[in-house]
Amino acid sequence: MPSAAQQPAVPEILWRPSAERVAAARITDFAGYVGAEQGLGDHEGYAALWQWSVDDPDGFWASVCAYFDIAFTGPPNRVLADPGMPGAVWFPGARLNYARHALRRAETHPDETAIVHVDESLEPREISWGELRRQVAAAAHRLRGLGIGPGDRVAGYLPNIPEAVVALLACASIGAVWSSCAPDFGARSVLDRLQQIEPVALVTVDGYRYAGKEIDRRAEVAELIAELPTVRTVVHVPLLGTPADGDAVAWADLIAEPAAGDAGIPEDFEPVPFDHPLWILYSSGTTGLPKAIVQGHGGILLEHVKHNALHLDLGPGDRFFWFTSTGWMMWNLLVGGLLVGATIVLYDGSPGHPGPDVQWTVAERTGTTVYGTSAAYVMACRKKGLRPRDTHDLSKVRALGTTGSPLPPDGFRWVYEAAHPDVWLASVSGGTDVCSAFLGGVPTLPVYCGELQARLLGCAIEAWDEAGRPVVDEVGELVITKPMPSMPVFFWNDPDHERYRAAYFDTFPGVWRHGDWITLTGRGTVVVHGRSDSTLNRQGVRMGSADIYEAVERIPEVAESLVVGIEQPDGGYWMPLFVVPAPGAVLDDALRDRIKQVIRTEVSPRHVPDEILEAPGVPHTLTGKRIEIPVKKLLQGKSLDTAVNPGSVDDMEILGFYARLGRERNTKQQ
């Protein structure tokens, strides 16, 4: 494992909340509420609050329900009836509905803004709470009329537009199960996901706009319809202006007001059991079919209320923008901003068009108060020398979230030096598996350079060594020792839960192993080192790849990099580092020597690569994460069709480079 000595004993504190911010934070009010109930003194702080939340999950989640006034149509018999994992039983007997809570603010503030939508024109368009509720009610009524009801799957092939939010909420309100893919996914990628769940309806655009271009998707939609025989209803969203074909339902008709003389549209919400499926998300599926992860109404409702209100400090009056697509769980978390009364900002467009600062422009023009993006975008801004604090009015942005991969210390520093000197930086880490974060932001705590602020409430996170012993100030496996309500209800088409158990519980039975290396510090902060299933093991010393990327990609001449460690048939170990040079740069011996020196002095002398090779690119999943394990398999001689699922990769031509290199190496060794 990586050595604890590689981390500074006490990193620099980059930001502290003012007394006024601490007093105004929702988590401060919540702590006061449960303090009176549970005997927690104000002086004990966040650490005591977290400890209670994991020691007494019944008390904690009951307090979340009471504090946020969760509306149970049928009251639960108890909170956690069975704590076993997998298969924990939460709130048996309870009935509720996610959409009812998402649209609550429409009852009291119908004229306020619920959604701000921005495309590449950068002209914000607003939808009120009242109009959002009307559209959801109309769509739900029409879907019911089409014979769609509880348990039926409805799939979306939609970009990050208001129609996607309306469709999700309409499905939730009638107990149907939502699942979405972004339209930049090719037909094969979408079919790999949707054929598993057999949707009865498909809500789709005719195309989308990206980087100043219109991309027609009608051929892909026709292929989806042909290959999904269970689909009996197609809803057409004319984003590019084309009319609906054949029997497809036009979006305008789906949300239309009733004709004169007709009865009004009922605004009712189907009460469903706590674990009734709400939506289906998907793993990246790089080495096989994506896992179809089913999450329930109640678990997602409680987790997103807790996370968004207490850990992102969101509430009425806030504008919540996270750069995402409908194919990434962050879109679902963004929609969850509605649960706490915040306005959500939907941006549909390229992260780099019309310029590399476009996300900052969106935040500025929409009055965003909590802005989230990827660590990769932050580092790209740094590499390009951007200084948003000098070019944009970001005075309303009080919190900046990052996720997708670990944010290096240089990224932390850049935020405060170049983006915003007084912003709360909430670097977070979690997973599609729970559609939330385990580790991340606490608005009442300081921000240490390169570290996530804390383990989040209700998340019983520990770092374990190989013997299953908790460690502090040492690198260990991220494990979850007690259940969370938003853990998957099940995987679709996994009747014996074999894939579910294999995904998380094979290493430590009864304990969730997430697959990340982390260090829990004695101060309660957390460092994420990257995926443990792509560990670099040199001479018995293990290292997460993220530590190497952080050091190497600080070099201006390096655009991106990829490192893998490969066990050789003769017992040796080959560790190549692939480098994509920055525009105008050349990977010569001098640059190779600089890269080696940086790794030797800043990371680990044992993890200096055996070779530094130029690559035409780094492959990513469709949600932008580096692909390491399939590359390792290709370099070991596996064929492309056995090493990777083509529908999960952003650029198969780049993977072809690694496959050719693997064939050449293995031919020479034979």
C-alpha positions as CSV (number, residue, x, y, z in Angstrom):
1,M,0.0,0.0,0.0
2,P,1.1,3.6,-0.4
3,S,3.1,4.9,2.5
4,A,1.5,7.4,4.9
5,A,4.8,9.3,4.8
6,Q,3.9,10.4,1.2
7,Q,1.2,12.7,2.7
8,P,2.2,15.9,4.5
9,A,1.5,15.8,8.2
10,V,-0.7,18.8,8.3
11,P,-1.5,20.4,4.9
12,E,-2.1,24.1,4.5
13,I,-5.6,25.3,5.4
14,L,-6.9,27.2,2.4
15,W,-10.2,28.4,3.7
16,R,-12.1,28.6,7.0
17,P,-15.9,29.5,7.3
18,S,-16.7,32.7,9.0
19,A,-18.7,32.7,12.2
20,E,-21.6,34.0,10.2
21,R,-21.5,31.2,7.7
22,V,-21.2,28.6,10.4
23,A,-24.2,30.1,12.2
24,A,-26.3,30.2,9.0
25,A,-25.5,26.7,7.8
26,R,-28.3,24.2,7.7
27,I,-26.1,21.6,9.3
28,T,-25.7,23.9,12.3
29,D,-29.4,24.1,12.8
30,F,-29.8,20.3,12.3
31,A,-27.0,19.8,14.9
32,G,-28.9,21.9,17.4
33,Y,-32.1,20.1,16.7
34,V,-30.6,16.6,17.3
35,G,-28.5,17.9,20.1
36,A,-31.5,18.6,22.1
37,E,-32.9,15.2,21.2
38,Q,-29.7,13.2,21.6
39,G,-27.8,15.1,24.3
40,L,-25.0,16.2,21.9
41,G,-23.5,19.4,23.1
42,D,-22.7,22.2,20.7
43,H,-19.0,22.1,21.8
44,E,-18.6,18.6,20.5
45,G,-18.7,19.6,16.8
46,Y,-19.1,17.7,13.6
47,A,-17.0,14.7,14.7
48,A,-19.5,13.9,17.5
49,L,-22.4,14.4,15.2
50,W,-20.9,12.0,12.6
51,Q,-20.1,9.4,15.2
52,W,-23.7,9.5,16.5
53,S,-25.1,9.2,13.0
54,V,-23.2,5.9,12.4
55,D,-23.5,4.5,15.9
56,D,-27.3,5.0,16.0
57,P,-28.6,4.8,12.4
58,D,-32.2,4.4,13.7
59,G,-32.0,7.6,15.6
60,F,-30.1,9.5,12.9
61,W,-32.4,8.6,10.0
62,A,-35.5,9.1,12.1
63,S,-34.2,12.6,12.9
64,V,-33.7,13.3,9.2
65,C,-37.3,12.3,8.6
66,A,-38.6,14.5,11.4
67,Y,-36.3,17.5,10.6
68,F,-37.2,17.6,6.9
69,D,-40.8,16.6,7.5
70,I,-40.8,13.6,5.3
71,A,-44.4,12.9,4.3
72,F,-45.2,9.2,4.8
73,T,-48.6,8.3,3.4
74,G,-48.3,5.1,5.4
75,P,-46.1,5.3,8.6
76,P,-43.2,2.9,9.0
77,N,-43.1,0.2,11.6
78,R,-39.5,1.0,12.4
79,V,-36.4,2.6,10.8
80,L,-33.8,-0.2,10.2
81,A,-35.5,-3.6,10.6
82,D,-32.6,-5.6,9.3
83,P,-29.1,-4.1,9.2
84,G,-27.5,-7.0,7.2
85,M,-25.7,-6.2,4.0
86,P,-26.7,-6.9,1.3
87,G,-30.4,-6.8,1.9
88,A,-30.8,-4.2,4.7
89,V,-34.5,-3.5,5.3
90,W,-35.4,0.2,5.8
91,F,-38.7,1.7,7.0
92,P,-40.9,-1.4,6.6
93,G,-44.5,-0.5,6.1
94,A,-43.8,3.0,5.0
95,R,-45.4,4.5,1.8
96,L,-44.3,7.7,0.2
97,N,-43.5,9.3,-3.2
98,Y,-40.2,11.0,-4.3
99,A,-42.0,13.3,-6.7
100,R,-44.4,14.6,-4.1
101,H,-41.4,15.9,-2.1
102,A,-39.6,17.2,-5.2
103,L,-42.6,19.4,-6.0
104,R,-43.5,20.6,-2.5
105,R,-42.3,24.1,-3.0
106,A,-44.9,24.5,-5.8
107,E,-47.6,24.4,-3.2
108,T,-46.3,27.5,-1.4
109,H,-44.2,29.4,-3.9
110,P,-45.6,28.6,-7.3
111,D,-44.2,31.8,-9.0
112,E,-40.6,31.3,-7.9
113,T,-38.1,29.7,-10.3
114,A,-37.7,26.0,-10.1
115,I,-35.5,25.4,-13.2
116,V,-33.1,27.6,-15.1
117,H,-32.1,26.1,-18.5
118,V,-29.1,27.2,-20.5
119,D,-27.8,25.9,-23.8
120,E,-24.8,27.0,-25.9
121,S,-26.6,30.3,-26.6
122,L,-25.9,31.1,-23.0
123,E,-29.3,32.7,-22.6
124,P,-31.0,31.4,-19.4
125,R,-34.7,30.4,-19.6
126,E,-36.7,29.9,-16.5
127,I,-39.5,27.6,-15.4
128,S,-41.6,28.4,-12.3
129,W,-42.5,25.9,-9.6
130,G,-46.1,26.2,-10.6
131,E,-45.4,25.5,-14.3
132,L,-43.1,22.6,-13.4
133,R,-45.8,21.0,-11.3
134,R,-48.4,21.5,-14.0
135,Q,-46.2,19.9,-16.7
136,V,-45.4,16.9,-14.4
137,A,-49.1,16.4,-13.5
138,A,-50.1,16.6,-17.2
139,A,-47.4,14.1,-18.3
140,A,-48.2,11.7,-15.5
141,H,-51.9,11.9,-16.4
142,R,-51.1,11.1,-20.1
143,L,-48.7,8.3,-19.2
144,R,-51.4,6.7,-17.0
145,G,-53.8,7.0,-20.0
146,L,-51.3,5.1,-22.1
147,G,-51.4,2.2,-19.7
148,I,-48.2,2.9,-17.9
149,G,-48.2,2.3,-14.1
150,P,-46.2,1.2,-11.1
151,G,-43.2,-0.9,-11.9
152,D,-43.2,-0.2,-15.6
153,R,-39.9,1.0,-17.0
154,V,-39.7,4.3,-18.9
155,A,-36.4,5.2,-20.6
156,G,-35.1,8.6,-21.6
157,Y,-32.7,9.3,-24.5
158,L,-32.4,13.0,-23.6
159,P,-29.8,15.7,-22.9
160,N,-29.8,17.8,-19.8
161,I,-33.0,19.7,-20.6
162,P,-36.2,20.5,-18.6
163,E,-38.1,17.8,-20.5
164,A,-35.9,15.2,-18.8
165,V,-36.7,16.5,-15.4
166,V,-40.4,16.6,-16.1
167,A,-40.4,13.0,-17.5
168,L,-38.5,11.7,-14.5
169,L,-40.9,13.3,-12.0
170,A,-43.9,12.2,-14.0
171,C,-42.7,8.6,-13.9
172,A,-42.0,8.8,-10.2
173,S,-45.4,10.3,-9.4
174,I,-47.2,7.3,-10.9
175,G,-44.7,4.7,-9.5
176,A,-43.1,3.9,-12.9
177,V,-39.3,3.4,-13.0
178,W,-37.1,5.9,-14.8
179,S,-33.8,5.2,-16.6
180,S,-31.9,7.6,-18.8
181,C,-29.0,7.7,-21.3
182,A,-27.5,10.8,-22.8
183,P,-27.9,11.2,-26.6
184,D,-24.2,11.3,-27.1
185,F,-24.2,7.6,-26.3
186,G,-24.3,5.5,-29.4
187,A,-27.2,3.1,-30.1
188,R,-25.1,0.1,-29.0
189,S,-24.2,1.7,-25.7
190,V,-27.9,2.5,-25.0
191,L,-29.1,-1.0,-26.0
192,D,-26.5,-2.6,-23.7
193,R,-28.3,-0.8,-20.9
194,L,-32.0,-0.6,-21.9
195,Q,-32.3,-4.2,-23.3
196,Q,-31.7,-5.4,-19.8
197,I,-34.6,-3.5,-18.3
198,E,-37.2,-3.9,-21.1
199,P,-38.8,-0.4,-21.1
200,V,-42.4,0.0,-22.2
201,A,-41.9,3.6,-23.2
202,L,-39.1,5.7,-24.7
203,V,-38.8,9.5,-24.3
204,T,-36.4,10.7,-26.9
205,V,-35.0,13.8,-28.7
206,D,-34.5,14.0,-32.5
207,G,-31.0,15.2,-31.8
208,Y,-28.9,17.6,-29.8
209,R,-26.5,20.6,-30.1
210,Y,-22.9,20.3,-29.0
211,A,-19.9,22.5,-29.7
212,G,-21.8,24.7,-32.0
213,K,-23.1,21.8,-34.1
214,E,-26.5,20.0,-34.5
215,I,-26.2,16.2,-34.2
216,D,-29.1,14.4,-35.7
217,R,-30.0,11.2,-33.7
218,R,-33.1,10.0,-35.6
219,A,-31.2,7.0,-37.1
220,E,-30.1,6.0,-33.6
221,V,-33.6,6.4,-32.3
222,A,-35.0,4.2,-35.0
223,E,-32.5,1.5,-34.1
224,L,-33.4,1.7,-30.5
225,I,-37.1,1.3,-31.3
226,A,-36.4,-1.6,-33.6
227,E,-34.2,-3.4,-30.9
228,L,-36.5,-2.7,-27.9
229,P,-39.6,-4.8,-28.7
230,T,-41.1,-4.1,-25.3
231,V,-41.5,-0.4,-26.2
232,R,-45.1,0.4,-27.0
233,T,-45.0,4.2,-26.6
234,V,-42.5,6.7,-28.0
235,V,-42.6,10.3,-26.9
236,H,-40.9,12.7,-29.3
237,V,-39.1,15.8,-28.0
238,P,-38.3,18.0,-31.1
239,L,-35.1,19.6,-29.9
240,L,-34.0,20.1,-33.5
241,G,-37.5,21.0,-34.7
242,T,-38.4,17.8,-36.5
243,P,-42.1,16.5,-36.2
244,A,-43.0,13.3,-34.5
245,D,-43.2,10.3,-36.8
246,G,-46.0,7.7,-37.0
247,D,-47.6,6.9,-33.7
248,A,-45.1,8.8,-31.6
249,V,-46.6,11.1,-29.0
250,A,-45.5,14.7,-29.4
251,W,-44.0,16.2,-26.2
252,A,-46.4,19.2,-26.5
253,D,-49.3,16.8,-26.4
254,L,-47.9,14.9,-23.4
255,I,-47.9,18.1,-21.3
256,A,-50.9,19.8,-22.9
257,E,-53.7,21.4,-20.8
258,P,-57.0,19.5,-21.0
259,A,-59.4,20.6,-23.7
260,A,-62.1,23.0,-22.8
261,G,-64.9,21.2,-20.9
262,D,-62.6,18.3,-20.0
263,A,-62.0,17.5,-16.3
264,G,-58.8,19.0,-14.9
265,I,-55.6,17.1,-14.5
266,P,-55.3,15.4,-11.1
267,E,-52.2,16.2,-9.1
268,D,-52.0,13.0,-7.2
269,F,-48.9,11.0,-6.3
270,E,-48.9,7.2,-6.1
271,P,-47.9,6.1,-2.6
272,V,-45.3,3.4,-3.0
273,P,-43.3,1.3,-0.5
274,F,-40.0,2.7,0.8
275,D,-37.9,0.4,-1.5
276,H,-40.2,0.7,-4.6
277,P,-37.8,1.2,-7.6
278,L,-37.4,4.9,-8.4
279,W,-34.8,4.7,-11.2
280,I,-32.2,2.5,-12.7
281,L,-28.6,3.7,-13.0
282,Y,-25.7,1.9,-14.7
283,S,-22.1,1.1,-14.0
284,S,-19.6,2.0,-16.7
285,G,-19.6,-1.6,-18.0
286,T,-16.0,-1.4,-19.4
287,T,-15.5,-5.2,-19.1
288,G,-19.0,-6.5,-19.6
289,L,-22.6,-5.4,-19.7
290,P,-23.2,-2.4,-17.4
291,K,-24.7,-3.4,-14.1
292,A,-28.3,-2.1,-13.9
293,I,-28.5,-0.6,-10.4
294,V,-32.0,-0.1,-8.9
295,Q,-32.5,2.5,-6.3
296,G,-35.7,3.1,-4.3
297,H,-38.0,6.1,-3.7
298,G,-37.4,6.3,0.1
299,G,-33.6,5.7,0.1
300,I,-32.9,8.2,-2.5
301,L,-35.3,10.8,-1.0
302,L,-33.6,10.6,2.4
303,E,-30.1,10.5,1.1
304,H,-30.5,13.4,-1.3
305,V,-32.3,15.5,1.3
306,K,-29.5,14.9,3.8
307,H,-26.7,15.4,1.3
308,N,-28.0,18.4,-0.5
309,A,-29.3,20.3,2.5
310,L,-26.7,19.4,5.1
311,H,-23.5,18.7,3.1
312,L,-24.0,21.2,0.2
313,D,-25.9,23.6,2.4
314,L,-28.7,24.0,-0.2
315,G,-32.1,25.4,0.4
316,P,-34.7,27.9,-0.9
317,G,-33.1,30.9,-2.5
318,D,-30.1,28.8,-3.8
319,R,-29.3,28.2,-7.4
320,F,-27.7,24.8,-7.9
321,F,-25.6,24.1,-11.0
322,W,-23.6,20.9,-11.6
323,F,-22.1,20.3,-15.0
324,T,-23.4,16.8,-15.9
325,S,-25.3,14.8,-18.4
326,T,-28.3,12.5,-18.0
327,G,-26.0,9.5,-18.3
328,W,-24.2,10.3,-15.0
329,M,-25.5,10.0,-11.5
330,M,-24.7,13.6,-10.8
331,W,-27.7,14.5,-13.0
332,N,-30.0,12.6,-10.6
333,L,-28.3,14.4,-7.6
334,L,-28.8,17.7,-9.4
335,V,-32.5,17.0,-9.8
336,G,-32.5,16.2,-6.0
337,G,-31.9,19.9,-5.4
338,L,-35.6,20.3,-5.9
339,L,-36.2,18.2,-2.8
340,V,-34.7,21.0,-0.6
341,G,-36.4,23.9,-2.4
342,A,-33.4,25.0,-4.4
343,T,-33.6,26.2,-8.0
344,I,-31.6,23.8,-10.3
345,V,-29.6,25.0,-13.3
346,L,-29.5,22.7,-16.3
347,Y,-26.7,23.3,-18.8
348,D,-27.0,21.5,-22.1
349,G,-23.8,21.9,-24.1
350,S,-20.1,21.4,-24.4
351,P,-17.8,22.2,-21.5
352,G,-15.4,23.9,-23.9
353,H,-17.7,25.8,-26.3
354,P,-17.8,28.7,-27.1
355,G,-14.7,28.9,-24.9
356,P,-12.9,26.9,-22.1
357,D,-14.5,29.2,-19.5
358,V,-18.1,28.4,-20.5
359,Q,-19.0,26.8,-17.2
360,W,-17.9,29.9,-15.2
361,T,-20.0,31.9,-17.7
362,V,-23.1,29.7,-16.9
363,A,-22.5,30.1,-13.2
364,E,-22.3,33.9,-13.6
365,R,-25.3,34.4,-15.8
366,T,-27.6,32.2,-13.8
367,G,-26.7,33.6,-10.4
368,T,-25.5,30.2,-9.3
369,T,-24.7,29.9,-5.6
370,V,-23.5,26.2,-5.5
371,Y,-21.6,25.2,-8.6
372,G,-20.3,21.7,-9.2
373,T,-18.0,20.4,-11.9
374,S,-15.4,17.7,-12.5
375,A,-11.8,17.7,-11.1
376,A,-10.7,17.2,-14.7
377,Y,-12.3,20.6,-15.7
378,V,-10.7,22.4,-12.8
379,M,-7.3,21.0,-13.8
380,A,-7.9,21.9,-17.5
381,C,-8.7,25.5,-16.5
382,R,-5.5,25.6,-14.5
383,K,-3.5,24.2,-17.5
384,K,-4.9,26.8,-19.8
385,G,-4.0,29.6,-17.4
386,L,-7.6,30.7,-16.8
387,R,-8.4,33.2,-14.0
388,P,-12.1,33.3,-13.7
389,R,-11.9,35.6,-10.7
390,D,-10.6,38.3,-13.1
391,T,-13.0,37.7,-16.0
392,H,-16.3,36.7,-14.3
393,D,-18.5,38.0,-11.6
394,L,-18.7,35.0,-9.3
395,S,-19.8,37.0,-6.2
396,K,-22.9,34.8,-5.8
397,V,-21.0,31.5,-5.9
398,R,-20.3,30.5,-2.3
399,A,-19.6,26.8,-2.8
400,L,-17.7,24.9,-5.5
401,G,-18.0,21.1,-5.6
402,T,-15.7,18.8,-7.6
403,T,-16.0,15.1,-8.2
404,G,-15.4,12.4,-10.9
405,S,-11.8,11.9,-9.8
406,P,-9.5,13.1,-7.0
407,L,-8.8,16.8,-7.1
408,P,-5.0,17.2,-6.8
409,P,-3.5,19.7,-4.3
410,D,-2.6,22.0,-7.2
411,G,-6.3,22.1,-8.2
412,F,-7.2,23.1,-4.6
413,R,-4.7,26.0,-4.8
414,W,-5.8,27.1,-8.2
415,V,-9.4,27.5,-7.0
416,Y,-8.4,29.9,-4.4
417,E,-5.7,31.7,-6.4
418,A,-7.4,32.0,-9.7
419,A,-11.1,31.2,-9.4
420,H,-12.5,32.5,-6.1
421,P,-10.6,33.6,-3.0
422,D,-13.5,33.1,-0.6
423,V,-15.4,30.0,-1.8
424,W,-16.1,26.9,0.2
425,L,-14.4,24.1,-1.9
426,A,-16.3,20.8,-1.4
427,S,-14.3,18.0,-3.1
428,V,-16.5,14.9,-2.9
429,S,-16.3,11.2,-3.6
430,G,-19.0,8.6,-3.8
431,G,-20.5,6.5,-6.5
432,T,-23.3,5.6,-8.9
433,D,-23.9,2.7,-6.6
434,V,-25.5,4.9,-3.9
435,C,-26.2,7.9,-6.2
436,S,-24.5,10.2,-3.6
437,A,-21.2,10.9,-1.9
438,F,-19.6,9.1,1.1
439,L,-16.9,11.7,1.6
440,G,-17.0,15.4,1.0
441,G,-18.2,18.8,2.1
442,V,-19.1,20.1,5.5
443,P,-19.8,23.9,5.5
444,T,-18.7,24.4,9.1
445,L,-15.2,22.8,8.7
446,P,-12.0,24.2,7.2
447,V,-10.6,23.2,3.8
448,Y,-7.2,21.5,3.9
449,C,-5.2,21.5,0.7
450,G,-5.7,18.2,-1.2
451,E,-8.1,16.7,1.4
452,L,-11.8,16.0,1.5
453,Q,-13.3,17.6,4.6
454,A,-14.9,14.6,6.3
455,R,-16.9,11.4,6.2
456,L,-20.5,12.3,5.6
457,L,-23.3,11.8,8.0
458,G,-24.8,8.4,8.1
459,C,-21.8,7.0,6.1
460,A,-19.9,4.4,8.2
461,I,-16.7,4.7,6.3
462,E,-13.4,3.2,7.4
463,A,-10.1,2.5,5.8
464,W,-9.1,-1.2,6.2
465,D,-5.8,-3.0,5.7
466,E,-5.6,-6.4,4.0
467,A,-6.5,-8.2,7.2
468,G,-9.7,-6.2,7.6
469,R,-8.4,-4.0,10.4
470,P,-9.3,-0.3,10.5
471,V,-6.3,2.1,10.0
472,V,-5.8,5.8,10.5
473,D,-3.1,7.9,8.8
474,E,-2.4,4.9,6.6
475,V,-3.7,4.0,3.2
476,G,-6.5,1.4,3.2
477,E,-9.5,0.1,1.3
478,L,-12.6,2.2,1.6
479,V,-15.2,0.1,3.2
480,I,-18.7,0.8,4.5
481,T,-19.5,-1.1,7.6
482,K,-23.2,-0.3,8.0
483,P,-25.9,0.1,5.4
484,M,-27.1,3.4,3.8
485,P,-30.7,3.8,2.7
486,S,-29.7,4.6,-0.9
487,M,-27.7,1.4,-1.4
488,P,-29.1,-0.5,-4.4
489,V,-32.4,-2.3,-3.7
490,F,-31.1,-4.9,-6.2
491,F,-29.5,-5.2,-9.6
492,W,-32.0,-5.8,-12.5
493,N,-31.9,-9.3,-13.8
494,D,-29.9,-10.6,-10.8
495,P,-32.6,-12.8,-9.1
496,D,-30.2,-14.5,-6.7
497,H,-28.3,-11.2,-6.0
498,E,-25.0,-12.9,-7.1
499,R,-23.8,-9.9,-9.1
500,Y,-24.7,-7.6,-6.3
501,R,-22.8,-9.6,-3.7
502,A,-19.8,-10.0,-6.1
503,A,-19.7,-6.3,-6.8
504,Y,-19.2,-5.2,-3.1
505,F,-19.2,-8.0,-0.6
506,D,-16.8,-10.8,-1.8
507,T,-13.7,-9.4,-0.2
508,F,-15.2,-8.7,3.3
509,P,-18.5,-10.6,3.7
510,G,-21.1,-8.3,5.2
511,V,-19.0,-5.2,4.6
512,W,-19.2,-3.0,1.5
513,R,-15.8,-2.8,-0.3
514,H,-16.0,0.1,-2.7
515,G,-12.7,-0.3,-4.6
516,D,-10.9,3.0,-3.6
517,W,-7.7,3.5,-1.7
518,I,-8.2,6.2,0.9
519,T,-6.4,7.7,3.9
520,L,-8.4,8.7,6.9
521,T,-6.4,11.3,8.9
522,G,-6.4,11.8,12.6
523,R,-8.0,15.2,11.9
524,G,-11.0,13.5,10.3
525,T,-10.2,14.5,6.8
526,V,-9.8,12.1,3.9
527,V,-7.4,11.7,1.0
528,V,-8.6,9.6,-2.0
529,H,-5.7,7.9,-3.9
530,G,-7.7,6.2,-6.7
531,R,-9.1,2.9,-7.5
532,S,-7.8,-0.1,-5.6
533,D,-8.7,-2.5,-8.4
534,S,-6.0,-0.9,-10.6
535,T,-3.4,-0.8,-7.9
536,L,0.3,-0.4,-8.8
537,N,2.3,-2.9,-6.8
538,R,6.0,-2.4,-7.0
539,Q,8.2,-4.5,-4.7
540,G,5.3,-5.0,-2.3
541,V,4.5,-1.3,-2.1
542,R,1.0,-0.4,-3.4
543,M,0.1,2.9,-4.9
544,G,-3.1,4.4,-6.3
545,S,-2.7,5.7,-9.9
546,A,-4.2,9.1,-8.9
547,D,-1.1,10.0,-7.0
548,I,1.0,9.6,-10.1
549,Y,-1.4,11.5,-12.3
550,E,-1.5,14.4,-9.9
551,A,2.3,14.7,-10.1
552,V,2.8,14.1,-13.8
553,E,0.0,16.2,-15.1
554,R,1.3,19.2,-13.2
555,I,4.0,19.3,-15.8
556,P,2.9,21.8,-18.5
557,E,4.0,19.7,-21.4
558,V,1.8,16.8,-20.3
559,A,-1.9,16.9,-21.4
560,E,-2.9,13.6,-19.9
561,S,-1.4,10.4,-18.7
562,L,-2.3,6.7,-18.0
563,V,-0.3,4.3,-15.9
564,V,-0.8,0.5,-15.4
565,G,1.1,-2.2,-13.7
566,I,1.3,-5.6,-15.4
567,E,2.4,-8.9,-13.9
568,Q,4.7,-10.7,-16.3
569,P,4.6,-14.5,-16.9
570,D,8.2,-14.8,-15.6
571,G,7.2,-13.2,-12.3
572,G,8.4,-9.7,-13.3
573,Y,6.4,-6.5,-13.2
574,W,6.1,-4.0,-16.1
575,M,4.9,-0.6,-15.3
576,P,4.5,1.7,-18.3
577,L,3.4,5.3,-18.2
578,F,1.6,6.6,-21.3
579,V,1.8,10.3,-21.9
580,V,-0.3,12.5,-24.2
581,P,1.9,15.6,-24.9
582,A,0.3,19.0,-24.7
583,P,-0.2,20.8,-28.0
584,G,3.3,21.9,-29.3
585,A,5.2,19.7,-26.8
586,V,7.4,16.8,-27.7
587,L,8.0,13.7,-25.6
588,D,11.8,13.6,-25.8
589,D,14.4,12.2,-23.5
590,A,14.6,15.5,-21.6
591,L,10.8,15.4,-20.8
592,R,11.0,11.7,-19.9
593,D,13.8,12.5,-17.4
594,R,11.7,15.3,-15.9
595,I,8.7,13.1,-15.5
596,K,10.8,10.4,-13.8
597,Q,12.3,12.9,-11.4
598,V,8.9,14.3,-10.5
599,I,7.6,10.8,-9.7
600,R,10.8,9.9,-7.8
601,T,10.8,12.9,-5.6
602,E,7.1,13.7,-5.2
603,V,5.4,10.3,-5.3
604,S,7.6,7.3,-4.7
605,P,11.1,6.2,-6.0
606,R,9.7,2.6,-6.3
607,H,7.0,3.8,-8.7
608,V,9.2,5.4,-11.4
609,P,7.8,3.8,-14.6
610,D,9.8,1.2,-16.5
611,E,8.9,3.0,-19.8
612,I,7.4,6.3,-20.7
613,L,5.5,6.0,-24.0
614,E,3.8,8.5,-26.1
615,A,0.1,7.7,-26.7
616,P,-2.4,9.3,-29.1
617,G,-4.9,9.6,-26.3
618,V,-6.2,8.2,-23.0
619,P,-9.5,6.2,-23.2
620,H,-12.4,7.1,-20.9
621,T,-15.7,5.8,-20.0
622,L,-18.8,7.6,-21.3
623,T,-18.8,9.6,-18.1
624,G,-15.2,10.7,-18.5
625,K,-13.2,8.4,-16.2
626,R,-9.9,7.0,-17.3
627,I,-10.0,3.4,-18.3
628,E,-7.1,1.4,-16.7
629,I,-8.2,-2.2,-16.3
630,P,-9.1,-2.8,-19.9
631,V,-5.8,-1.2,-21.0
632,K,-4.0,-3.6,-18.7
633,K,-5.8,-6.5,-20.2
634,L,-5.0,-5.3,-23.8
635,L,-1.3,-5.0,-22.9
636,Q,-1.4,-8.5,-21.5
637,G,-2.5,-9.7,-24.9
638,K,-6.3,-9.9,-24.6
639,S,-8.2,-9.0,-27.7
640,L,-10.3,-5.9,-27.9
641,D,-13.6,-7.8,-28.0
642,T,-12.7,-9.7,-24.8
643,A,-11.0,-6.9,-22.9
644,V,-13.6,-4.2,-23.2
645,N,-17.3,-3.5,-23.9
646,P,-17.2,-1.2,-26.9
647,G,-20.4,0.5,-25.9
648,S,-18.8,1.8,-22.7
649,V,-15.8,3.7,-24.2
650,D,-15.6,7.2,-25.6
651,D,-13.0,6.4,-28.4
652,M,-12.4,2.8,-29.5
653,E,-9.7,4.0,-32.0
654,I,-7.5,5.0,-29.0
655,L,-8.0,1.6,-27.4
656,G,-6.8,0.1,-30.7
657,F,-3.4,1.7,-30.1
658,Y,-3.1,-0.2,-26.8
659,A,-4.3,-3.4,-28.3
660,R,-1.7,-3.2,-31.1
661,L,1.0,-2.5,-28.6
662,G,-0.1,-5.5,-26.5
663,R,0.0,-7.8,-29.5
664,E,3.5,-6.6,-30.5
665,R,4.8,-7.1,-27.0
666,N,3.3,-10.5,-26.5
667,T,4.5,-11.7,-29.9
668,K,8.1,-10.7,-29.0
669,Q,7.9,-12.5,-25.7
670,Q,6.7,-15.8,-27.3
